[in-house]
């Protein structure tokens, strides 16, 4: 069994869509990739970690934040 953690940054969801557009733009300006994440950005990592190709990855905290915490 492997155990990993996904730590998402700002992801566009129904909750974050309620933010004022200027706040979303401010957040995106702070992210090196220049945009908020999408749910599929996180889903892709989940899919990978659940598969055989990630069978030797364990004990990791994986940031999905467009480089925000670098």
N, CA, C and O atoms as CSV, one atom per row, in Angstrom:
chain,resi,resn,atom,element,x,y,z
A,1,UNK,N,N,0.844,-1.179,0.000
A,1,UNK,CA,C,0.000,0.000,0.000
A,1,UNK,C,C,0.889,1.242,0.000
A,1,UNK,O,O,1.917,1.280,0.676
A,2,UNK,N,N,0.491,2.234,-0.747
A,2,UNK,CA,C,1.192,3.515,-0.750
A,2,UNK,C,C,0.283,4.583,-0.143
A,2,UNK,O,O,-0.943,4.483,-0.180
A,3,UNK,N,N,0.927,5.604,0.416
A,3,UNK,CA,C,0.171,6.707,1.016
A,3,UNK,C,C,0.818,8.004,0.558
A,3,UNK,O,O,1.991,8.255,0.838
A,4,UNK,N,N,0.058,8.818,-0.140
A,4,UNK,CA,C,0.527,10.114,-0.621
A,4,UNK,C,C,-0.551,11.156,-0.367
A,4,UNK,O,O,-1.712,10.827,-0.123
A,5,UNK,N,N,-0.145,12.416,-0.430
A,5,UNK,CA,C,-1.069,13.528,-0.199
A,5,UNK,C,C,-1.016,14.458,-1.403
A,5,UNK,O,O,0.061,14.765,-1.913
A,6,UNK,N,N,-2.166,14.898,-1.846
A,6,UNK,CA,C,-2.243,15.911,-2.897
A,6,UNK,C,C,-2.643,17.217,-2.223
A,6,UNK,O,O,-3.660,17.298,-1.535
A,7,UNK,N,N,-1.810,18.243,-2.441
A,7,UNK,CA,C,-2.054,19.559,-1.848
A,7,UNK,C,C,-2.373,20.538,-2.980
A,7,UNK,O,O,-1.463,21.136,-3.553
A,8,UNK,N,N,-3.652,20.706,-3.304
A,8,UNK,CA,C,-3.988,21.604,-4.408
A,8,UNK,C,C,-3.868,23.066,-4.008
A,8,UNK,O,O,-4.083,23.439,-2.854
A,9,UNK,N,N,-3.520,23.879,-4.994
A,9,UNK,CA,C,-3.527,25.328,-4.795
A,9,UNK,C,C,-4.914,25.856,-5.106
A,9,UNK,O,O,-5.920,25.216,-4.799
A,10,UNK,N,N,-4.958,27.025,-5.716
A,10,UNK,CA,C,-6.238,27.613,-6.089
A,10,UNK,C,C,-6.777,26.905,-7.327
A,10,UNK,O,O,-6.187,26.973,-8.406
A,11,UNK,N,N,-7.893,26.232,-7.154
A,11,UNK,CA,C,-8.516,25.464,-8.229
A,11,UNK,C,C,-9.870,26.102,-8.559
A,11,UNK,O,O,-10.640,26.440,-7.660
A,12,UNK,N,N,-10.147,26.261,-9.844
A,12,UNK,CA,C,-11.422,26.818,-10.263
A,12,UNK,C,C,-12.526,25.799,-9.972
A,12,UNK,O,O,-12.559,24.717,-10.558
A,13,UNK,N,N,-13.410,26.158,-9.073
A,13,UNK,CA,C,-14.546,25.314,-8.695
A,13,UNK,C,C,-15.786,26.204,-8.576
A,13,UNK,O,O,-15.707,27.417,-8.775
A,14,UNK,N,N,-16.902,25.612,-8.260
A,14,UNK,CA,C,-18.102,26.428,-8.044
A,14,UNK,C,C,-17.866,27.433,-6.918
A,14,UNK,O,O,-18.375,28.553,-6.962
A,15,UNK,N,N,-17.096,27.031,-5.913
A,15,UNK,CA,C,-16.830,27.932,-4.795
A,15,UNK,C,C,-15.948,29.106,-5.239
A,15,UNK,O,O,-16.253,30.259,-4.931
A,16,UNK,N,N,-14.863,28.820,-5.958
A,16,UNK,CA,C,-13.959,29.904,-6.348
A,16,UNK,C,C,-14.530,30.757,-7.476
A,16,UNK,O,O,-14.107,31.900,-7.651
A,17,UNK,N,N,-15.468,30.234,-8.235
A,17,UNK,CA,C,-16.109,31.041,-9.269
A,17,UNK,C,C,-16.897,32.197,-8.668
A,17,UNK,O,O,-17.187,33.177,-9.354
A,18,UNK,N,N,-17.241,32.087,-7.406
A,18,UNK,CA,C,-17.997,33.146,-6.741
A,18,UNK,C,C,-17.107,34.305,-6.313
A,18,UNK,O,O,-17.606,35.350,-5.893
A,19,UNK,N,N,-15.768,34.125,-6.417
A,19,UNK,CA,C,-14.852,35.219,-6.115
A,19,UNK,C,C,-15.030,36.316,-7.155
A,19,UNK,O,O,-15.394,36.053,-8.302
A,20,UNK,N,N,-14.772,37.520,-6.743
A,20,UNK,CA,C,-14.828,38.625,-7.709
A,20,UNK,C,C,-13.779,38.373,-8.789
A,20,UNK,O,O,-12.681,37.910,-8.479
A,21,UNK,N,N,-14.095,38.667,-10.048
A,21,UNK,CA,C,-13.143,38.416,-11.136
A,21,UNK,C,C,-11.769,39.049,-10.889
A,21,UNK,O,O,-10.744,38.459,-11.231
A,22,UNK,N,N,-11.747,40.234,-10.301
A,22,UNK,CA,C,-10.461,40.888,-10.054
A,22,UNK,C,C,-9.626,40.128,-9.019
A,22,UNK,O,O,-8.397,40.158,-9.079
A,23,UNK,N,N,-10.273,39.458,-8.086
A,23,UNK,CA,C,-9.544,38.652,-7.102
A,23,UNK,C,C,-8.943,37.415,-7.773
A,23,UNK,O,O,-7.805,37.044,-7.486
A,24,UNK,N,N,-9.698,36.782,-8.654
A,24,UNK,CA,C,-9.180,35.635,-9.401
A,24,UNK,C,C,-7.976,36.046,-10.247
A,24,UNK,O,O,-6.998,35.304,-10.342
A,25,UNK,N,N,-8.048,37.217,-10.854
A,25,UNK,CA,C,-6.934,37.720,-11.660
A,25,UNK,C,C,-5.716,37.988,-10.785
A,25,UNK,O,O,-4.591,37.678,-11.176
A,26,UNK,N,N,-5.933,38.561,-9.603
A,26,UNK,CA,C,-4.830,38.816,-8.660
A,26,UNK,C,C,-4.155,37.511,-8.257
A,26,UNK,O,O,-2.928,37.426,-8.210
A,27,UNK,N,N,-4.959,36.504,-7.968
A,27,UNK,CA,C,-4.409,35.202,-7.602
A,27,UNK,C,C,-3.607,34.619,-8.758
A,27,UNK,O,O,-2.500,34.119,-8.557
A,28,UNK,N,N,-4.157,34.679,-9.960
A,28,UNK,CA,C,-3.477,34.127,-11.130
A,28,UNK,C,C,-2.155,34.832,-11.389
A,28,UNK,O,O,-1.201,34.202,-11.847
A,29,UNK,N,N,-2.080,36.124,-11.104
A,29,UNK,CA,C,-0.838,36.879,-11.286
A,29,UNK,C,C,0.271,36.396,-10.351
A,29,UNK,O,O,1.451,36.563,-10.660
A,30,UNK,N,N,-0.089,35.803,-9.221
A,30,UNK,CA,C,0.896,35.310,-8.257
A,30,UNK,C,C,1.374,33.897,-8.573
A,30,UNK,O,O,2.341,33.421,-7.978
A,31,UNK,N,N,0.710,33.233,-9.494
A,31,UNK,CA,C,1.025,31.847,-9.832
A,31,UNK,C,C,1.953,31.851,-11.044
A,31,UNK,O,O,1.609,32.416,-12.081
A,32,UNK,N,N,3.138,31.222,-10.925
A,32,UNK,CA,C,4.078,31.228,-12.045
A,32,UNK,C,C,3.489,30.752,-13.383
A,32,UNK,O,O,3.877,31.269,-14.431
A,33,UNK,N,N,2.574,29.793,-13.373
A,33,UNK,CA,C,1.972,29.351,-14.635
A,33,UNK,C,C,0.874,30.294,-15.127
A,33,UNK,O,O,0.343,30.103,-16.222
A,34,UNK,N,N,0.526,31.310,-14.330
A,34,UNK,CA,C,-0.368,32.376,-14.789
A,34,UNK,C,C,-1.846,32.080,-14.801
A,34,UNK,O,O,-2.615,32.816,-15.418
A,35,UNK,N,N,-2.263,31.026,-14.139
A,35,UNK,CA,C,-3.702,30.718,-14.113
A,35,UNK,C,C,-4.027,29.921,-12.869
A,35,UNK,O,O,-3.149,29.324,-12.245
A,36,UNK,N,N,-5.316,29.919,-12.513
A,36,UNK,CA,C,-5.783,29.022,-11.464
A,36,UNK,C,C,-5.845,27.619,-12.034
A,36,UNK,O,O,-5.978,27.435,-13.244
A,37,UNK,N,N,-5.749,26.640,-11.167
A,37,UNK,CA,C,-5.820,25.256,-11.618
A,37,UNK,C,C,-7.225,24.869,-12.027
A,37,UNK,O,O,-8.201,25.550,-11.711
A,38,UNK,N,N,-7.301,23.770,-12.732
A,38,UNK,CA,C,-8.596,23.207,-13.132
A,38,UNK,C,C,-8.785,21.887,-12.398
A,38,UNK,O,O,-7.798,21.237,-12.054
A,39,UNK,N,N,-10.003,21.480,-12.153
A,39,UNK,CA,C,-10.228,20.197,-11.490
A,39,UNK,C,C,-9.502,19.047,-12.187
A,39,UNK,O,O,-9.021,18.126,-11.526
A,40,UNK,N,N,-9.421,19.093,-13.510
A,40,UNK,CA,C,-8.749,17.999,-14.220
A,40,UNK,C,C,-7.239,17.974,-13.953
A,40,UNK,O,O,-6.606,16.934,-14.132
A,41,UNK,N,N,-6.651,19.104,-13.526
A,41,UNK,CA,C,-5.237,19.105,-13.140
A,41,UNK,C,C,-5.026,18.201,-11.926
A,41,UNK,O,O,-4.045,17.460,-11.858
A,42,UNK,N,N,-5.939,18.266,-10.985
A,42,UNK,CA,C,-5.866,17.423,-9.794
A,42,UNK,C,C,-6.272,15.988,-10.141
A,42,UNK,O,O,-5.643,15.034,-9.683
A,43,UNK,N,N,-7.312,15.841,-10.943
A,43,UNK,CA,C,-7.796,14.502,-11.311
A,43,UNK,C,C,-6.724,13.700,-12.031
A,43,UNK,O,O,-6.617,12.490,-11.828
A,44,UNK,N,N,-5.934,14.352,-12.866
A,44,UNK,CA,C,-4.861,13.646,-13.577
A,44,UNK,C,C,-3.849,13.056,-12.612
A,44,UNK,O,O,-3.383,11.933,-12.806
A,45,UNK,N,N,-3.510,13.801,-11.581
A,45,UNK,CA,C,-2.567,13.294,-10.583
A,45,UNK,C,C,-3.182,12.149,-9.790
A,45,UNK,O,O,-2.509,11.156,-9.512
A,46,UNK,N,N,-4.433,12.276,-9.429
A,46,UNK,CA,C,-5.114,11.195,-8.711
A,46,UNK,C,C,-5.105,9.924,-9.552
A,46,UNK,O,O,-4.805,8.839,-9.054
A,47,UNK,N,N,-5.434,10.069,-10.824
A,47,UNK,CA,C,-5.447,8.923,-11.739
A,47,UNK,C,C,-4.059,8.280,-11.808
A,47,UNK,O,O,-3.938,7.055,-11.767
A,48,UNK,N,N,-3.026,9.095,-11.911
A,48,UNK,CA,C,-1.663,8.573,-11.971
A,48,UNK,C,C,-1.299,7.833,-10.684
A,48,UNK,O,O,-0.798,6.710,-10.729
A,49,UNK,N,N,-1.552,8.462,-9.545
A,49,UNK,CA,C,-1.192,7.839,-8.263
A,49,UNK,C,C,-1.949,6.545,-8.007
A,49,UNK,O,O,-1.443,5.658,-7.319
A,50,UNK,N,N,-3.141,6.429,-8.545
A,50,UNK,CA,C,-3.936,5.216,-8.352
A,50,UNK,C,C,-3.493,4.082,-9.273
A,50,UNK,O,O,-3.918,2.940,-9.101
A,51,UNK,N,N,-2.642,4.393,-10.249
A,51,UNK,CA,C,-2.240,3.388,-11.223
A,51,UNK,C,C,-0.935,2.689,-10.871
A,51,UNK,O,O,-0.246,3.054,-9.919
A,52,UNK,N,N,-0.620,1.686,-11.658
A,52,UNK,CA,C,0.586,0.878,-11.457
A,52,UNK,C,C,1.874,1.674,-11.647
A,52,UNK,O,O,2.888,1.347,-11.031
A,53,UNK,N,N,1.859,2.703,-12.478
A,53,UNK,CA,C,3.086,3.467,-12.744
A,53,UNK,C,C,3.557,4.250,-11.538
A,53,UNK,O,O,4.697,4.716,-11.523
A,54,UNK,N,N,2.717,4.413,-10.524
A,54,UNK,CA,C,3.095,5.132,-9.306
A,54,UNK,C,C,3.304,4.178,-8.133
A,54,UNK,O,O,3.284,4.603,-6.977
A,55,UNK,N,N,3.501,2.903,-8.421
A,55,UNK,CA,C,3.548,1.900,-7.347
A,55,UNK,C,C,4.739,2.034,-6.409
A,55,UNK,O,O,4.741,1.425,-5.339
A,56,UNK,N,N,5.763,2.820,-6.781
A,56,UNK,CA,C,6.932,2.976,-5.923
A,56,UNK,C,C,7.014,4.394,-5.346
A,56,UNK,O,O,8.051,4.795,-4.818
A,57,UNK,N,N,5.931,5.138,-5.449
A,57,UNK,CA,C,5.857,6.492,-4.885
A,57,UNK,C,C,5.026,6.419,-3.623
A,57,UNK,O,O,3.854,6.045,-3.664
A,58,UNK,N,N,5.628,6.775,-2.502
A,58,UNK,CA,C,4.887,6.766,-1.237
A,58,UNK,C,C,5.487,7.791,-0.283
A,58,UNK,O,O,6.668,8.127,-0.368
A,59,UNK,N,N,4.655,8.276,0.620
A,59,UNK,CA,C,5.098,9.228,1.623
A,59,UNK,C,C,5.347,10.624,1.080
A,59,UNK,O,O,6.129,11.378,1.659
A,60,UNK,N,N,4.703,10.982,-0.014
A,60,UNK,CA,C,4.949,12.267,-0.653
A,60,UNK,C,C,3.763,13.215,-0.506
A,60,UNK,O,O,2.605,12.800,-0.466
A,61,UNK,N,N,4.093,14.499,-0.426
A,61,UNK,CA,C,3.089,15.554,-0.521
A,61,UNK,C,C,3.318,16.200,-1.876
A,61,UNK,O,O,4.368,16.795,-2.121
A,62,UNK,N,N,2.336,16.080,-2.749
A,62,UNK,CA,C,2.459,16.577,-4.122
A,62,UNK,C,C,1.650,17.858,-4.284
A,62,UNK,O,O,0.427,17.856,-4.147
A,63,UNK,N,N,2.344,18.940,-4.575
A,63,UNK,CA,C,1.697,20.239,-4.773
A,63,UNK,C,C,1.142,20.310,-6.191
A,63,UNK,O,O,1.840,19.994,-7.155
A,64,UNK,N,N,-0.097,20.720,-6.311
A,64,UNK,CA,C,-0.713,20.969,-7.615
A,64,UNK,C,C,-1.174,22.414,-7.561
A,64,UNK,O,O,-2.351,22.703,-7.342
A,65,UNK,N,N,-0.212,23.324,-7.767
A,65,UNK,CA,C,-0.498,24.742,-7.534
A,65,UNK,C,C,0.110,25.673,-8.573
A,65,UNK,O,O,0.196,26.878,-8.340
A,66,UNK,N,N,0.530,25.141,-9.709
A,66,UNK,CA,C,1.083,25.971,-10.756
A,66,UNK,C,C,2.401,26.641,-10.391
A,66,UNK,O,O,2.822,27.590,-11.054
A,67,UNK,N,N,3.049,26.155,-9.348
A,67,UNK,CA,C,4.329,26.704,-8.920
A,67,UNK,C,C,4.223,27.760,-7.839
A,67,UNK,O,O,5.217,28.418,-7.531
A,68,UNK,N,N,3.056,27.944,-7.258
A,68,UNK,CA,C,2.839,29.005,-6.272
A,68,UNK,C,C,3.774,28.913,-5.080
A,68,UNK,O,O,4.278,29.942,-4.629
A,69,UNK,N,N,4.025,27.723,-4.552
A,69,UNK,CA,C,4.848,27.604,-3.344
A,69,UNK,C,C,6.336,27.438,-3.619
A,69,UNK,O,O,7.115,27.247,-2.684
A,70,UNK,N,N,6.745,27.508,-4.875
A,70,UNK,CA,C,8.177,27.354,-5.178
A,70,UNK,C,C,8.974,28.466,-4.556
A,70,UNK,O,O,10.196,28.505,-4.702
